[in-house]
């Protein structure tokens, strides 16, 4: 059976974009068709200035929401990155294989470093090197496939390059993974700025539907989504990004095809109303399960403890093999 790994970073409250762009596929497809691991990658949240208490709170919330969304501990492994030391152990080896040029070419590094400098802040070294940690996250488990959105494919390509380079230099050690983006709504856009991704780290709330928003708040956000000055409903990501985003969301909520759906609407108002109701109904059971899990924190603790133990057992042989291959003396 193929092995799948993917992670989610606790840098903000999870959004509809996170759900439709990643979690929905994890729940409906990956955990049933693969030996799947899903990780709250909390170490990645430390690459920028952060509040330690907030990182802990958001890490637990993310893990709870993944379980509420339908990830089943009997079918997959849901764990927290920092609970498994092998990620950090392997990350340094990946830094020893990667080059400075590869790190500096990462699009997310360029964008985030530029934002930090604009704010007058300093850029942490970990922001430059975190793709090596991401490669370690993937390679530590012999991962075959990484289900990710479009914005993360560059990091998976780096993991592929590092795996190939390591294998060529030091002997075959790692499986070479591939990225597998979702078929629909791989990148849900901000409702107020449909040229930008609906990101959980963005504070522009009116354009972002959070998974724990109240139903009426969700409705208002979708109904107020930016469209354009036209009146016909056409699916065109380039020329009509706001309408295309609403069609993508509606299609992903109901399993339809966005282009086919466009032919069933004659007004933006009707499209917005149906999209709003589809979002509310999609997230209603998730919110109910989240509330129940929050009332039973001991269950979540036990799931994370058992999953971390399982993940350690899966990762250790790969990481130990990499340590031997690269020339490190085994511990006695």
N, C-alpha and C positions, 0 to 999 in steps of 0.2 A: 504494500500500500504506500502511495506517495506521502511524503511528509510536508505539511504546510506550516508556515510560521508568519505571524503578523503582529504588529503592536500598535498601541495608541498612547500618545504622550499626554500626561496630566498637567497641561499648561493652561487649561481653562475648562469651563463646563462643556460637556459633550453636546454636539449640535445635530440637527437633522442631516447636515452634510456628512458628519461622521457616520451616522446610521445608514443612510442610503448609499454612501460611497464606499463603505467597508463592512460595518457590522452586520447589515442585512445579509450580505453574501456569506459571511462567516457562519451565521445562524442557519440559513436555509440550505447552503450547499456544502461549504468546506468541512464542517464538523461531522457531516454524514458520509463524505466521500474520501476522507483523508485522515491520517494520523496528524491531528491539528493541535497547534499550540498558539495561544493568544495571550499577549503580554502587555501589562501596563508598564511602559518603559520610563520609569520615574527618573532614572539616571540622566536621561536626555533633557529633563526639565531643569537641570542644574547648569545648563550652558549659558544662561542669561541671569540677570539679577532676579531674585525670587524670594518669596516669604516661605521659610521652611514649614510653618504650620499649614499654609495654604497648599503646598505641594503634597503633604501627607493627607490632607482632607480631600483634595481632588483625586489623589491616587486611589483612595478607598472608594470614593464616589464612582470613579471610572470602573473599578472592578465590580462594584455592585450593579452598575448599569449594564455591564456586559452579561452578567448572570441574569438580570431582569429581562434583557433583550431575548434571551433564549439559549445562550450558550450553556450546554449541559456538562457538568463535571464528569459525568459517566461516559461522555462521548469525546471530550476534548480536554485540554489542559489550560486552565485560566490562572495566571500567576503574575506576580510582581517582579520586575527585572532585578531590583536590588536584593531580592531574597535568594538569588542564585549567583554565587560568586564567579561562576565560570564565564559570565558575560565580561566582567572586568578583567579577568585573567587573559582571555583571548583578545580583548581589545588592544592590549599593548603589543601583542604579536602582529596584529593587523597594522598598527602604526609603524612597525618595523618592516613591513612589506610595502605599504603605501608610499607614495611620494608627496612632497610638499606641493608640487604642481597640481596633482590630482585633488588634493584637499581644497586648494584655492580656486579651482574651477567649479566647485559645487555651487549651483545656483542659489540654494537656500543660504549658504554661507555669505555669498556676496550681498544678498538682500538684507539678511539680518544684521550683518556687520555694518552695512551702510546706515540702517535705522539706528543702531546703537551709537554710531559716530554723530549722526544728526542730533541726537539727544544730548550730546556732550559726554556720553559714557565711554567706558573702555570696553574693548572686545576681549572676551575670555578665550584663552587658548582652547578650551574644550569646545567652543563653537566651531573652531577650525577642524578639530580632530574627531568630532562626534560621528562623522560618517564611518570612521574605523570601528567605533563601538557598534554602530548599526550593522556593519558587516559581520562583526562578531556575534551579534544577536542572532543573525540568520545562519551563519556557518556552524555555530556551536551545536546545532541539532541535526546536521545532515539534511538540511531543508532542500526540498525539490522545488517548491513553488512559494512565492510570496504575493498574496493578493493585496495590491496597493492601488491607490489612485494615481493619476497622471503625474502629480507633483513629486511623487516618491520614486518613480522609475529610475531616475538617475542614480539614486543610492543603491538600488538593487543591481544596476549595471556595474557599479563600483565593487560591490560584493562579489559579483561574477569575476571581474578582472582580478581581484585579490586572490580568490580561490584558485583560479587558473595559474597565476604567478607563483603562489605558494606551492602548488602541486608540481609545477615544472622545476622549481628550485630545490625543493626539499623532499620530494616524493609524494605520491598521491595520498592526500589526507582528507580533503574536503569535497563534498558534492557541490557541483556548480549549479546554483539556483537560477530560476527565471521568474520574472514578474508576470502576474496574471491579473490585469485590471478588470473590474466588474464590467458587464456588458451595458448596463444602463446606469445613468447618474453617477459616473465615475468621479465627476467633479461638480458638486452642487454649488451654485454661485450665491453670493450675497443678494438678498431680495432688494436692497436699496442701491446696490452697485453690481449689476450682473456681469461686469467684467472682472470682478474679484471673487476669489473663493470664499465660501461661507466657512470662515476659520474660527475655531474655538478661542484662539488667542486675541481675536479682534474684539474691541470693546463697543463697536457700533451696533448696539442691541437691536434697533428697529429692523435691521436687515438679516438678523440671525434668529433662527428658531432653535431654542435650546430644548433638549429632550425632557427637561423638567419644567418647562414653561407651563403655566395654567392654560387649559384649552382655549379660553377666550383670548388670551394673549397671543397664542398661535394664530388664531383666526385673523385677528387684527393685523398681524405682521404680514400674512400672506395676502390679505385683501388690499393692503397698502403697497404691495410690491410694485416696483417701477417696471413699466412696459415701454411704450413708445407712442408716437403720434398717429400711427396707423389704426385701422379698425378691423382689418381681417386677421384671422389667427393663422399664422404661418410659422412652421418650424425652420428657423434659420439661425444657427448659433452666432454667425458672424454679423449679419445685418440686423437681427432681431433678438439680441441676447436675453432680454428680460422675459419675453414670451417663451423663448426656447427653454429657459430655466424652469418656468412654471410647468411646461409640458413634460420636461424631464422629471420633475418632482412628482407630478400626477402619475406618470407612467411607472415610476419606480414604486410608488405606493400601491399601485394596483397590478403591477406586472404586465403593463401594456407597452405599446410602441409609441414614442412621442410623436413621430411624424404622422402615424395613422390617427392618433388622437386629435391632431390639429384640424383635421377635416371634419370633425364632429362639432366644432364650435363656431359660432358666428359673432361672438362678442368676448371681449376681455373680461367683462364682469362675470359671465357664466364660468369661464375658465378659472378665474380666481376663486370663486365660491366653491367649485368642485375640488380644486386643489387644497383649499383650506380645510374642508371637511375630510378629505382623504388623509391629510396629515394628522388631524386630531384623532381620527379613528385608528390610524396606524399606531400612534404612540399611546393610546389609552391603555391597552393591556400592559405595555412596558411600564408605565407609571404606576399601575396598580401593583405589579410584581415588585417594583422598586420599593414602594411603601412597605410591603410585607417583609422584604429582606432587611430593610432598615430597622424593623421591629425585632429582628432576630440576628443581631450582630455576631453572635457566637457561631452561627452557621457560616457566614462569610469568612470569618477568621479560620475556621477549620478547612474550608475549601481552599483558601490561599495557602495554608500551611501544607496540606497534603499535595497540592499542585506543585509547590516549590520543591518539595522533596522528590516528586516524580521528575520534574524538569532537571534537577541536579543530576539524577541518575542517568538521564538521557544525554546530557551535555558533557559530563565528565570524561567519558571515553574519547570523544572527539578532541576535547581540549588537551587532555593528557597526551594523546597521539601527536598533536601539533607541537607541544612542548618538546617531546622527544625528537620529532623530525627537524625542528629548527636548531637543535643543538644544546638544549638545556639538560643539565645533569638531573636524572630522576632523584626524588627524595627517597631516602632510605627508610 
